[in-house]
Each structure stands twice: as C-alpha cells, then as structure tokens.
Amino acid sequence: MVRSSACLVTGGAGFIGCALSSHLADRFDHVIALDSLLPQVHPGGERPRRLDHRVELVVGDVADPATWDALLAQFKPEVVLHLAAETGTGQSLTESSRHATANVLGTTTMLDALRRHEAVPKRLVLSSSRAVYGEGAWRTTNGEIFYPGPRPLAMLAAGQWDFVGAEPLPMNAATVEPRPASIYAVTKLAQEQLVTLWADAFGVQAGILRLQNVYGPGQTPANPYTGIMSLFCRLARDKQAIPLYEDGLVRRDFVFIDDVRDALLALVDAETCPTHPLDVGSGGYHTIAEAARTIAAHYGAPEPVVTGQFRHGDVRHAWADADPAADRLGYQALVSLADGVAALAPYVDAELDA
C-alpha cells in the first residue's frame, strides 16, 4: 500500500491505540487520536504517558457530530483505524444504551461525518471482537457441526459446563457464523456490518480484525472490565488465591498486546484488505486455570482455587484459528503466555504502587 500522510485513530488514547501510536507516527506525517478519555479507562482524565508525543490528541465523543465537524474541517485522513468502543460484556446488559450509543451510533456518526466533509478515507480498519461468535460452533462425535447457543441457567446450576458428546471448534470468520450472546457482541457485529456496507458504497477498502482476549502493559488495572489477566495479577500480588469459575477449564485465547499491534499494522500496510474478517489470537488456547497458575507462580501466591461459581452468559470456550491471518497478513503471534505475564506483572505493580 502507498504511504499516506494522514491517519485518524478513534479511541486512540486507549490500550491498543497507545500501543500503535509510535508505529503509526513512523508511518504517517500526521496522526490524530480522537478519544473521550472515558473515566472508566482514564481515571485521571489526562493524556496517557504511552501515547507517542508525535500523535495529536483530540478529546471528543465519536457519537457527537460537532466533534467530527470541528475535526474534519481541517483534517482529511487517508487511513482511519476505528478502535473506539465500550467493551464491558457484562456491563452492556445493564447499560445497553451506553454501549449502543458509543459502538453503533458512534460508528454511524463517524461515517456520516466522513462523507459530509468529503473526507472519505482510502482505508478503514475496524477492531472487532471474538464476542460476535457467542458460544461458537461445536462438533459432535459423529462429525455434525451445530451452534448450541448460550448455556441455559439450569445446565450451569447443575455443574454441566460442556455440551455432552461434542467439542468446540476454533473461531474462524470464514467458517463459523457469528451468534452474538451479549449486548456488547451485538453492537460489535453491527459495527462490522455498518463499516462493510458503507465502505462498499463509497469505494473504501475496509479491513476487520476480530480480536481474542488482549492483555499486556498499558491495560489499566483500575478498570473493573479490563480483563481477567490484570485482575488475576492484582489478587496474586496480594497473596490471595485466585478463584476459578466453573471447573477452571474454560478455554481462552490470551493474545499479547504487541502481537495485536502487529496484526493491526499488517492490515494497515497490506496492499489490499481481506474480503472478510480475520481472527487474531495467540494461535492456541490456555485454560483459565493455566493462566491463573502462571500468574500465581510469578507472585509466589497460593494455588488457584476452583469455586464452581459461574456467570450466566459467559462463553465456555473461545480461541482463534490463526491460519487465515497468517496466510493473508503474514501475522504470527510471538509472545508466549509466560513471557506475557512476565511483562504484564511489573506494569500492574507499578500502576498500583502509583
């Protein structure tokens, strides 16, 4: 792809945006990060230290047309990375309007503004989520593929965690249908569809990455919806036994922030965008128990404890088929879970000490 001069990153002061910032500043003459500095993510409301000094920060709401009018009157981005989103899966059930406003209305407001100001970019990259799959696809012992949907409350109350006689399949956008099981997931799938339709109508190259469980330095431990890796670090640091829901054998694809950053940059750099979303993960999975034991061992904390508790609506297993991203973008995750924890823990310690 030919190098462009201007790049806009919505949610650009967030976890992923900051990780991208120096690399985007190397690639583009002018980079703007548009961010509302949401208190849940930015408790102090200040410019993040990890946001490269060469990136201009514009504080504003993606769902506010006036924000876009002021920005696009002077700035015409040739590449847009749309990262801005409310991300609390459980929180979205009780604050659905908040999530729909940021994720859906925010996206349509952006798209309308880009067209209104004749600032239609050459490329639009969307950061989506593995949440769009819900429980995903499973395969029975006789080879039949089915979509079980969310596990019923009675099933969970009985301690029956998996679907009997079946195994889950990795998430692959080319073969597994999205079946959202949360308000958050519905809004992320809506983002994908909005961006795809709009880009096709206006001749924009659109690329979509469905990210698995992203973790690493830069992810604020102050946010209760930031992810379990930071939460586990907080507990183990205090020498508490990490509680494990269900039987501890929930599978998750923990992908380090540097690997996610590289996947997004590969999509920015690609000659053309893939025609369907790509899944970004570590190339495998770990159980929640394995992740907890790795963190507990780092801190010398007690062995994690299986509690048998559960949260209705939680997905049992989730991990990416990383082959399509490897084939299309040359993407490969390089950071192991052990190395990722070794990098995350000192960051969490420093943040909590501060």
KAHU-V705300 format. One line per field, one symbol per residue. ss: DSSP state (H for helix, E for strand, L for the rest). phi: phi as a letter, one per 40 degrees, with the letter a starting at -180 (. if undefined). psi: psi as a letter, one per 40 degrees, with the letter a starting at -180 (. if undefined). A space follows every 10 residues. Layout:
ss: ???
phi: ???
psi: ???
//
This chain:
ss: LLLLLEEEEE LLLLHHHHHH HHHHHHHLLE EEEEELLLLL LLLLLLLLLL LLLLLEEEEL LLLLHHHHHH HHLLLLLLEE EELLLLLLLL HHHHLHHHHH HHHHHHHHHH HHHHHHLLLL LLEEEEEEEH HHHLLLLEEE LLLLEELLLL LLHHHHHLLL LLLLLEEELL ELLLLLLLLL LLHHHHHHHH HHHHHHHHHH HHLLEEEEEE ELEEELLLLL LLLLLLLHHH HHHHHHHLLL LLEELLLLLL EELEEEHHHH HHHHHHHHHL LLLLLLLEEE LLLLLEEHHH HHHHHHHHHL LLLLEELLLL LLLLLLEELE LLHHHHHHHL LLLLLLHHHH HHHHHHHHHH HHHL
phi: .ccbcbbbbc gcccdcdccc dccccccbca bbbcacfddc bbdcgbcccc cdcccccbca bccbdcdccc cccbbbccbb bcbcacbccc cccbbccccc cccccccccc cccdcccfbc ccabbbcbac dccgcgbbbc ccgccabcgd ccdcccccgc cbccgabcbc caccbbccbd bacdcccccc ddcccccccc cbgccbbbbc ccccaidhcc ccccbchccc ccccccccfc cccbcfbgbd cbbcbcdccc dccccccccd cbcccacbcb acgaabcdcc cccccccccg ccddbcbgca bchcccbaac cccdccccbg cacbcccccc ccccdcccdc cccc
psi: hhhidhhhhi feeadddddd dddddddidh hhhhiefhdd dgdefihide hhdehhhhhi hdehdddddd dedehghdhh hgehihehdd dddefddddd dddddddddd ddddddeffh idihhhhaie ddebeaiihi deehhihdai hidddddefg dihhfiiiii hhddehihgh eidddddddd dddddddddd defhhhhhhh iahhiiiehh eehefeiddd dddddddefi hhhhibeeeh highhidddd ddddddddei diiieiiihh aeeaiiiddd ddddddddef iihihhdeii hhehhdihii heddddddef hhhehidddd dddddddddd ddd.
//
